[in-house]
Amino acid sequence: MGVFWFVFLFGLIYWLIAGDIERYKHLIIISAMGKLGVYAIVVYLFSLELVTLLGVILATFNDFVMAFVFVYLYFAIKPSAVKSY
């Protein structure tokens, strides 16, 4: 049940960011850390030989790429002169 709430929380964060990216810009870094956290967990499981190398690649490629996209967005977004909220 704990995994459900973890995934639900990050889904909520992504939804907030998509709604108003300037207002919730600070959540982008949390999202990037979450993606890198998934990557770290799967790599740790690989070191325990519980996951194959193919499993690591298939399970984490998207998370690894999205973490870098989130970091890029965080630094690329400039605040606008007019706030909408």
C-alpha positions as CSV (number, residue, x, y, z in Angstrom):
1,M,0.0,0.0,0.0
2,G,2.9,2.3,0.6
3,V,4.0,2.2,-3.0
4,F,0.5,3.3,-4.1
5,W,0.8,6.5,-2.0
6,F,4.3,7.1,-3.2
7,V,3.2,6.9,-6.9
8,F,0.0,8.9,-6.1
9,L,2.0,11.7,-4.5
10,F,4.3,12.0,-7.4
11,G,1.4,11.9,-9.8
12,L,-0.2,14.8,-7.9
13,I,3.1,16.7,-8.1
14,Y,3.3,16.2,-11.9
15,W,-0.3,17.3,-12.2
16,L,0.4,20.5,-10.2
17,I,3.4,21.3,-12.3
18,A,1.5,20.8,-15.5
19,G,-1.2,23.2,-14.4
20,D,1.1,26.1,-13.5
21,I,4.7,25.5,-14.1
22,E,5.9,28.9,-12.8
23,R,4.0,28.7,-9.6
24,Y,5.1,25.1,-8.8
25,K,8.7,25.4,-10.2
26,H,10.1,24.4,-6.8
27,L,8.4,21.0,-7.2
28,I,10.4,20.2,-10.3
29,I,13.5,19.5,-8.3
30,I,11.5,17.2,-6.0
31,S,10.3,15.4,-9.1
32,A,13.9,15.0,-10.4
33,M,15.0,13.6,-7.1
34,G,12.1,11.1,-7.2
35,K,13.1,9.9,-10.6
36,L,16.7,9.5,-9.6
37,G,15.6,7.7,-6.4
38,V,13.8,5.1,-8.5
39,Y,17.0,4.7,-10.6
40,A,19.1,4.3,-7.4
41,I,16.8,1.7,-6.0
42,V,16.8,-0.4,-9.1
43,V,20.6,-0.2,-9.4
44,Y,20.9,-1.3,-5.8
45,L,18.6,-4.3,-6.5
46,F,20.9,-5.0,-9.5
47,S,24.0,-5.0,-7.1
48,L,22.2,-7.6,-5.0
49,E,21.6,-9.6,-8.2
50,L,17.8,-9.4,-7.8
51,V,17.4,-7.6,-11.1
52,T,19.2,-8.3,-14.5
53,L,21.0,-5.6,-16.4
54,L,18.2,-5.7,-19.0
55,G,15.7,-5.1,-16.1
56,V,17.7,-2.1,-15.0
57,I,17.7,-0.6,-18.5
58,L,14.0,-1.3,-19.1
59,A,12.9,-0.1,-15.6
60,T,15.0,3.0,-15.3
61,F,15.7,4.5,-18.8
62,N,12.7,6.7,-18.7
63,D,13.2,7.8,-15.1
64,F,16.9,8.7,-15.8
65,V,16.0,10.7,-18.9
66,M,13.1,12.5,-17.2
67,A,15.3,13.5,-14.3
68,F,17.5,15.4,-16.6
69,V,14.5,16.9,-18.4
70,F,13.2,18.1,-15.0
71,V,16.5,19.7,-14.1
72,Y,16.7,21.4,-17.5
73,L,13.2,22.8,-17.1
74,Y,14.0,24.0,-13.6
75,F,16.8,26.2,-15.0
76,A,15.2,27.1,-18.3
77,I,12.0,28.5,-16.8
78,K,12.1,32.3,-16.3
79,P,9.5,34.0,-14.2
80,S,7.1,36.1,-16.2
81,A,6.4,39.7,-15.5
82,V,2.7,39.1,-14.9
83,K,1.6,36.5,-12.4
84,S,-1.7,34.7,-13.2
85,Y,-2.5,33.6,-9.6
